[in-house]
Amino acid sequence: MDFRSYQNGMPRFTLDKRKPRGRYKTKCPKCGDIKSFVCVVDTTTGEPVDASRFGVCDHERRCGYSCWPTGKDVGGMSIIVSSNEVKKEFLVRDEDIANVIDPEIMLKCCIFDPDAPFLKALSTMFGEEKSILAMHKYFIGARKYFSWNKPVIFWQVDRFFKVRTGKIMEFGILSNEDGSFRDVKRVQPGKNFPEATSPHVAWIHNSVSTDYSLKQCLFGEHLLNQSHSESVINIVEAEKTAVVASIYYPDRIWMATGGLQNLRPEVMLPLKNYKIIVHPDKGEAFGKWEQKISANLPDYNIKMSKFLESKDLPDGSDIADYIIRRITNPG
Ligand SMILES: [Zn+2]
């Protein structure tokens, strides 16, 4: 896999070779054939530059008309444009390329904001010192994002310290009647946050570029650099769970898939030679993970943890729920 930044120079002009139905084939200014002229389009707008002049006639030998615009013909604009400005239909995807984000962007966000609900919850449970350590360990960032209340960013940093993307998530703190801390949950429509109209999740790469070839990695993949070949890698689904578990069980390595769909070879490959323990949420997730693993990752050294199955927790609970309950109800 080749890694590159997301800003790439591309030509502004190209022949309009979109699907026949959408093709702007018009009358050739030289031979007059009414359906032989393929015009030149501006890839930033998708519009022909000047269909009466710029383009190439299909009748290469019989007519041979070919006229190409320069920057002057479009008001002195550059003929090389950023791929970020180019309309999607003109972008050529190379499957072997993954775009990456400048690590400076990530490091700038990596500041401990004690008012960001997720970080505040960590501090309440584990103290500020351990929370700050966890923040640096996983490069957790905090940033402004529309009207959301100080969401955090879970960066996906791979074992080469390439920043693949960041997932922006808003959390909210749930309190007991006496005002004490009860839980921290992702803001999404449902009983915990009735005012939420949509799940407050967004991706950093969408805000830096429309031409972004995303190849996700495990949240925490960069921790492989701190491991040795005998290390056991613990996999959970949610980023929050990996962070909470890493503070509670600091001698184990925790990573998150960020979603069941990431239990696939392209994402799991870096763990191929490690012992892996996966921790599905309690209940029906167990069977789903089991199925995914046997279908997608048959030759991986994976054990499935049944730890949660025996705990007195509602279905859908994960390790973080178990830990948070132990901290808030130590009895
Ligand atoms: Zn012609």
Residues whose N, C-alpha, C, O or C-beta is under 5 A from the ligand:
A	BS01	ZN	C28 K30 C31 G32 C57 C63 Y65
